[in-house]
Amino acid sequence: MKKLLFILLLFVSVPLIGQNTTYIVFQPVDMGVGLRYDRTINNHNAIYSSISYGNYSLPNRYIDDHIKVSLGAYKYISKDNSNGSVLYLGGGINLNQYGETNMCRQCHKLVFFPVSMEFNVGLITSSRISVSIRYDPLKNESSIDFGTYFGRYNDLPL
């Protein structure tokens, strides 16, 4: 719990400097929640990191304590000058850790493999609200991220 509070403090304090975005993460598949942090490198590229925690609950089956750490990058691909929104696409790698499980035996190799990948699409609006969807095709999991862009309106990429 202390580690989670430290990470939360880090996510809240770092955005005070520069072009950053912080998000609240929701994962519908395992009802997971977490935090995400993006850092704009230049007017065309950014990097992100995310951490989340959830529990899968299926009839007669479960996976407890799913911790997922994501690292990735994305590219700003277009800016709508009429409303100032910016669209981006990217991808990353996921590191997964699982606690106690009660699943079918044939699922273990793919479901519990600790490394997977994800694709990312997102939008930053002129009101500095950011929304992103990440999808992991190997595990068939998604994440929905809602955040705030910390930077001046004129500093929006592209």
Buried (B, 14 or more C-beta within 10 A) or exposed (E): EEEEEEBEEEBEEBBEEEBBBBBBBBBEBBEBEBBBBBBBEEBEBBBBBBBBBBBBEEEEEBBBEBBBBBEBBBEBEEBEEEEBBBBBEBBBEBEBEBEEBEBEEEEEEEBBEEEBBBBBBBBBBBEBBBBBEBBBEEBEBBBBBEBBBBBEEEEBBE
